[in-house]
Amino acid sequence: MESTHLLSTPKKKVKIHPHTVTAKYTTHTPFSPQARVHTHFPQPGDEGYDDAPSFEDFGSFLEETQDRKPLTGNRKWPVTLFGSRDKDAPIRPTGGGDGRECGAKAVKGPGRGVGEQLASFGEASVSASRLTWVGLLLAALAHGGVIVLTRLASERFGLGPLFLMLVRSVVQLLSVGVPLHRGDSPFGPEGHRLRLLCYGVTFALSLCCAYSSSAFISAGGGATSWRLATTALSATLAFLLLEEKLGLADGITTAAGLCGLGLLLLPAGDEEDSGVLADPVAFWRGAFGWSLSVLAGLWMALALIGYRSLKERVGVATALFSVSWVGCLLAPASMVLLQEGWSWPTTTPSWALVLGLVACSASAFLGMTHALTRLHPALVSATQSLEIPFAMILHLTVQPMAPTATEVVGNVMVTLSVGWLVTMKLLPSRGGGRRQREEYEEIVDSPIK
């Protein structure tokens, strides 16, 4: 028998969460049925009221449907060059797969207490973070080796810097085997190839400008200004394009490292007293070299931001292949534009030096790019500033020369800032475990999620 029932009794609202169910009773106005429409809402005691599925089975229902579609929709913002701005997207930890798998197992482990879950998840996160920072420090040392080897190749064997860039780009084309072995496209997934191309172009342009600047200014000064501009601009662009901010402690440590790099750029006393600055040709030649190094920092900052937006879509090997094949095109063009003569290693030591430079550059790229999947671009670039003190130490072992006071103070400031940054990130803070446990228990005990 069909009948029309008015909702004059309080209506029950139910909020469902994977772990809790919250019921709230509210009073609504009577329901006004439409003409020729017969509706019936079963009430407690009516036949068929208890046939509805129980909320206790919601857990099994979630497990069956979680792989089909998301339960909650996110508001999608327009897609930009550096990725879509998804304000409501859940925060997911990035980094190595081992850390995520261990963290997921720790949370989903049956019958495990809150303390064991937090301990397991914390151990996986700390382990992945330590590996990331160790790889980043090794990348900084490899970058220092690249600076010294490039200087030695130019001074002792007459090898041009752009030629060295061309050689390293050609050898690094072998990285295409990694995406091909995995069955992926070496040019990136569909829908992200344009952004990957922009990343490769900006990174290769940065290398071209940095290597070209060494023909007009000293290699050490060019590398210092390049790193200084990269760190400062990556912090600014990450905030403007990706809305990623630096913490107060990170900002202070990074600023201290930038001050140390600035001290390294101060001219020595003999350079100030000499008449080199009075020569207009030498002045404009140096100005062009410094401009190239700053431009290299701008391109490198854009490259770091670009890969930061692609970290979940593009692997490190695919990124290396993109930079390599673009570098194979831009390096010869730069050689023709700057009229750099063709040079070729003819002795065994020169070939060993070139191969060592290629190995150091590839290692530095892998460590730095992997760190971008977990860390802020400015922190990655600030940590790479350790290449300057390490390159100075290596160069002093090859060519002993007394450093100036500003060089000593600047290198000490850079080393201390990087050391403090790494220590601050790796050492556990007091009360950190208790605070995480309290926040976790507060979320679990909350009736409304």
C-alpha positions in Angstrom: 0.0 0.0 0.0 1.4 3.3 -1.0 1.1 6.3 1.3 2.5 9.7 1.8 4.4 10.3 5.0 5.3 13.7 6.4 8.6 14.1 8.1 7.5 15.8 11.2 9.9 13.9 13.4 13.6 14.8 13.9 15.8 13.8 11.0 19.0 11.8 11.6 22.1 13.0 9.8 25.0 10.6 9.6 28.6 11.5 8.9 30.7 8.5 7.8 34.4 8.3 8.2 36.6 5.2 7.7 37.1 4.9 11.4 34.1 6.7 13.1 30.4 7.3 12.5 28.9 10.4 13.9 25.1 10.8 14.2 23.4 14.2 14.7 19.6 14.8 15.1 18.1 18.0 13.6 14.6 19.2 13.2 13.3 20.0 9.8 10.1 21.4 8.5 7.4 19.0 7.3 8.0 17.5 3.9 5.6 18.7 1.2 5.0 16.0 -1.4 4.4 16.8 -5.0 1.2 16.1 -6.8 0.8 12.5 -8.1 4.0 11.5 -6.3 3.7 8.9 -3.5 6.7 8.5 -1.3 7.3 6.6 1.9 10.1 6.8 4.4 10.2 3.8 6.8 10.4 4.7 10.4 11.6 2.6 13.4 9.3 -0.3 13.9 8.1 -0.4 10.3 8.6 -3.4 8.1 11.9 -3.4 6.2 13.5 -0.7 8.4 16.2 -3.0 9.7 17.1 -4.5 6.3 19.4 -1.6 5.4 23.1 -2.4 5.6 24.8 -1.7 8.9 27.5 0.9 9.3 29.6 -1.7 10.9 30.2 -3.2 7.5 31.6 0.1 6.2 35.2 -1.0 6.7 34.8 -4.0 4.4 32.9 -1.7 1.9 35.8 0.7 1.9 38.3 -2.0 1.3 36.3 -3.3 -1.7 35.9 0.1 -3.3 39.0 2.0 -2.4 40.8 0.9 -5.6 37.9 1.9 -7.8 37.4 5.6 -7.2 38.2 8.2 -4.5 35.6 8.6 -1.9 36.1 12.4 -1.7 36.4 14.8 -4.6 39.1 17.5 -4.6 38.7 20.9 -6.1 41.0 21.1 -9.1 42.6 24.4 -10.0 43.8 25.2 -13.5 46.9 23.4 -14.7 49.9 25.7 -15.0 53.4 25.2 -16.3 54.6 24.1 -12.9 51.7 21.8 -12.0 48.1 22.1 -10.9 47.3 24.0 -7.7 45.2 21.6 -5.8 44.4 23.3 -2.6 42.4 20.5 -1.1 44.7 17.7 -2.1 45.9 15.5 0.8 49.5 15.9 1.8 51.5 12.8 0.8 55.1 12.2 1.8 57.5 12.2 -1.1 60.7 10.4 -1.4 61.9 6.8 -1.9 59.5 4.0 -2.3 60.9 2.1 0.7 60.0 4.8 3.0 56.4 5.0 1.8 55.9 1.3 1.8 57.3 1.0 5.3 55.1 3.9 6.5 52.0 2.4 4.9 52.7 -1.0 6.5 53.2 0.7 9.8 49.8 2.4 9.7 47.8 -0.5 8.3 49.4 -3.2 10.4 46.6 -5.1 12.2 46.6 -5.2 15.9 49.5 -2.7 16.4 49.3 0.0 19.0 49.7 3.7 18.4 53.2 3.7 19.8 54.4 0.9 17.5 52.8 2.5 14.5 54.5 5.8 15.2 57.8 4.2 16.0 57.8 2.2 12.7 56.7 5.1 10.6 59.3 7.4 12.3 62.1 4.9 11.7 61.2 4.6 8.0 61.0 8.4 7.6 64.3 9.1 9.4 66.1 6.4 7.4 64.9 7.8 4.1 65.7 11.3 5.2 69.3 10.3 6.2 69.9 8.6 2.9 68.6 11.7 1.1 70.9 14.0 3.0 73.9 11.7 2.6 73.3 11.6 -1.1 72.9 15.4 -1.2 76.2 15.9 0.6 78.0 13.5 -1.7 76.5 15.4 -4.6 78.0 18.6 -3.2 81.5 17.0 -3.0 81.1 15.7 -6.6 80.2 19.2 -7.7 83.4 20.4 -6.1 85.3 17.8 -8.0 83.7 19.0 -11.2 84.9 22.6 -10.6 88.5 21.5 -9.9 88.6 19.0 -12.9 87.2 21.7 -15.2 89.9 24.1 -14.1 92.7 21.6 -14.5 91.4 20.5 -18.0 91.5 24.1 -19.1 94.8 25.1 -17.6 96.9 22.0 -18.2 95.4 20.3 -21.3 93.7 23.3 -23.1 90.3 21.7 -23.1 87.5 24.2 -23.5 84.7 24.2 -20.9 81.9 23.9 -23.5 83.7 20.9 -25.1 83.7 19.3 -21.7 80.0 19.9 -21.4 79.4 18.3 -24.8 81.4 15.2 -23.8 79.5 14.8 -20.5 76.2 15.2 -22.4 77.1 12.6 -25.0 78.2 10.1 -22.4 75.1 10.7 -20.2 72.9 9.7 -23.1 73.4 6.2 -21.8 70.8 6.9 -19.1 68.1 6.3 -21.7 68.5 2.6 -20.9 66.8 3.0 -17.6 63.3 4.2 -18.8 63.5 1.9 -21.7 64.1 -1.1 -19.4 61.1 -0.1 -17.3 58.9 0.3 -20.4 58.5 4.1 -20.0 58.9 6.7 -22.6 62.4 8.5 -22.3 60.7 11.8 -23.2 58.3 11.6 -20.2 54.7 10.6 -19.7 52.0 12.1 -21.9 50.7 15.4 -20.7 54.0 16.3 -19.0 56.4 16.2 -21.9 56.3 19.9 -22.5 57.2 20.7 -18.9 60.0 18.1 -19.0 61.3 19.7 -22.2 61.3 23.1 -20.5 63.2 21.5 -17.5 65.8 20.1 -19.9 66.2 23.3 -21.7 66.6 25.4 -18.6 69.1 23.0 -17.0 71.2 22.8 -20.2 71.1 26.6 -20.6 72.3 27.0 -17.1 75.3 24.7 -17.8 76.1 26.6 -21.0 76.1 29.9 -19.3 78.1 28.7 -16.3 80.7 27.0 -18.5 80.9 29.9 -20.8 81.5 32.4 -18.0 84.8 30.6 -17.1 86.2 32.0 -20.3 85.8 35.6 -19.0 86.2 35.3 -15.3 87.9 32.8 -12.9 86.2 29.4 -12.6 86.0 29.8 -8.8 84.3 33.2 -9.0 81.9 32.0 -11.6 80.9 28.9 -9.6 80.4 31.0 -6.5 78.2 33.6 -8.1 76.3 30.8 -9.9 75.5 29.1 -6.6 74.7 32.3 -4.9 72.2 33.3 -7.5 70.7 29.8 -7.7 70.0 29.6 -4.0 68.5 33.1 -3.7 66.3 32.8 -6.8 65.2 29.3 -6.1 63.9 30.4 -2.7 62.0 33.3 -4.3 60.6 31.3 -7.2 59.5 28.3 -5.1 57.4 30.7 -3.1 55.9 32.5 -6.1 55.4 29.5 -8.4 54.9 26.5 -6.0 53.8 28.3 -2.9 56.5 26.5 -0.9 57.9 28.5 2.0 61.1 28.2 4.0 60.9 27.9 7.7 62.4 30.5 10.0 65.4 28.4 11.0 66.0 27.3 7.4 65.8 30.8 6.2 68.3 32.1 8.7 70.7 29.2 7.9 70.4 29.8 4.2 71.0 33.5 4.6 74.2 32.9 6.6 75.4 30.7 3.8 74.6 33.4 1.2 76.6 35.9 3.3 79.6 33.5 3.2 79.3 33.2 -0.6 79.1 37.0 -0.8 82.4 37.3 1.1 84.0 35.0 -1.4 83.1 37.3 -4.2 84.8 40.4 -2.6 87.9 41.4 -4.7 91.3 40.9 -3.2 93.5 43.8 -2.3 95.9 43.5 -5.2 93.1 43.5 -7.6 91.7 46.7 -6.2 95.1 48.4 -6.4 95.9 47.3 -9.9 94.9 49.1 -12.9 92.9 46.3 -14.4 89.6 48.0 -13.6 90.7 51.1 -15.5 90.9 49.1 -18.7 87.5 49.3 -20.4 87.9 46.1 -22.4 88.8 44.1 -19.3 86.0 45.7 -17.4 83.3 44.8 -19.9 84.8 41.4 -20.4 84.5 40.7 -16.6 81.0 42.3 -16.5 79.8 39.9 -19.3 81.3 36.9 -17.4 79.6 37.9 -14.2 76.3 38.4 -16.1 76.6 35.0 -17.6 77.1 33.4 -14.1 74.0 35.2 -12.7 72.0 34.2 -15.7 73.1 30.6 -15.1 71.8 30.8 -11.6 68.4 32.0 -12.9 68.1 29.1 -15.4 69.2 26.6 -12.7 66.6 28.0 -10.2 63.9 27.5 -12.9 65.2 24.0 -13.6 65.0 23.1 -9.9 61.5 24.5 -9.6 60.5 22.6 -12.8 61.6 19.2 -11.6 60.1 19.9 -8.2 56.7 20.1 -9.9 57.4 16.9 -11.9 58.9 14.8 -9.0 55.9 12.4 -8.9 55.8 11.9 -12.7 59.4 11.9 -14.0 62.2 9.7 -12.7 65.7 10.8 -12.1 67.1 8.8 -15.1 64.5 10.3 -17.4 65.4 13.8 -16.2 69.1 13.1 -16.8 68.4 11.9 -20.4 66.4 15.1 -21.1 69.2 17.3 -19.9 71.7 15.2 -21.9 70.1 15.3 -25.3 69.2 19.0 -25.0 72.8 19.6 -23.9 74.1 17.8 -27.0 72.3 20.5 -29.1 73.0 23.6 -27.1 76.7 22.9 -26.4 77.8 23.0 -30.1 75.6 26.0 -30.7 77.3 27.8 -27.8 80.7 26.9 -29.1 79.9 28.4 -32.4 78.4 31.5 -30.9 81.3 32.2 -28.5 83.9 31.0 -31.1 85.4 28.5 -28.8 88.0 26.4 -30.7 87.7 22.7 -31.0 89.9 20.8 -28.6 90.4 17.1 -28.2 92.2 15.1 -25.4 95.3 13.5 -26.8 97.0 11.9 -23.8 96.0 9.3 -21.3 95.9 11.7 -18.3 93.6 14.0 -20.2 91.2 11.2 -21.1 91.2 10.1 -17.4 90.5 13.6 -16.3 87.5 13.9 -18.8 86.1 10.5 -17.7 86.5 11.5 -14.0 84.6 14.8 -14.7 81.8 12.9 -16.4 81.5 10.5 -13.5 81.5 13.3 -11.0 78.9 15.3 -12.9 76.5 12.3 -13.3 76.8 11.5 -9.6 76.2 15.1 -8.6 73.1 15.3 -10.8 71.6 12.1 -9.4 72.1 13.0 -5.8 70.8 16.6 -6.2 67.8 15.6 -8.3 66.8 12.8 -6.0 66.9 15.3 -3.1 64.4 17.5 -4.9 61.7 14.9 -4.4 61.8 15.4 -0.7 63.4 18.8 0.1 62.8 22.5 -0.8 64.8 23.6 -3.8 66.5 26.4 -1.8 67.7 23.9 0.7 69.0 21.6 -2.0 70.9 24.5 -3.6 72.2 25.8 -0.2 73.6 22.4 0.6 75.3 22.3 -2.8 77.2 25.5 -1.6 79.5 23.1 0.1 81.1 22.5 -3.3 82.9 25.9 -3.0 85.0 25.1 0.2 85.6 21.5 -1.0 86.8 22.8 -4.4 89.2 25.3 -2.7 90.7 22.5 -0.6 91.2 20.3 -3.6 92.7 23.1 -5.6 95.1 23.9 -2.8 96.3 20.3 -2.8 97.1 20.6 -6.5 98.4 24.1 -6.5 99.4 25.3 -3.1 98.6 29.0 -2.6 97.8 31.0 0.5 94.1 32.0 0.7 93.0 35.5 1.7 91.3 36.3 4.9 87.9 36.8 3.2 88.2 33.5 1.5 88.8 31.7 4.8 86.0 33.5 6.6 83.5 32.9 3.7 84.3 29.2 3.3 84.0 28.7 7.1 80.6 30.4 7.1 79.4 28.3 4.2 80.6 25.1 5.8 79.1 25.9 9.2 75.7 26.9 7.6 75.5 23.6 5.7 76.6 21.6 8.7 74.1 23.3 11.0 71.3 22.8 8.4 72.1 19.0 8.0 72.4 18.6 11.8 69.1 20.4 12.4 67.3 18.2 9.9 68.7 14.9 11.1 68.8 15.2 14.8 65.5 14.4 16.5 64.0 17.3 18.5 63.1 16.9 22.2 59.6 16.0 22.7 59.0 15.3 19.0 57.8 11.7 19.6 55.4 12.8 22.4 54.0 15.6 20.3 53.4 13.3 17.3 51.8 10.8 19.6 49.5 13.4 21.2 48.4 14.7 17.7 47.8 11.2 16.5 45.7 10.3 19.6 43.8 13.5 19.2 42.8 12.7 15.6 41.9 9.2 16.5 39.7 10.2 19.5 38.0 13.0 17.6 34.3 12.2 17.0 34.1 14.3 13.9 36.8 14.1 11.3 
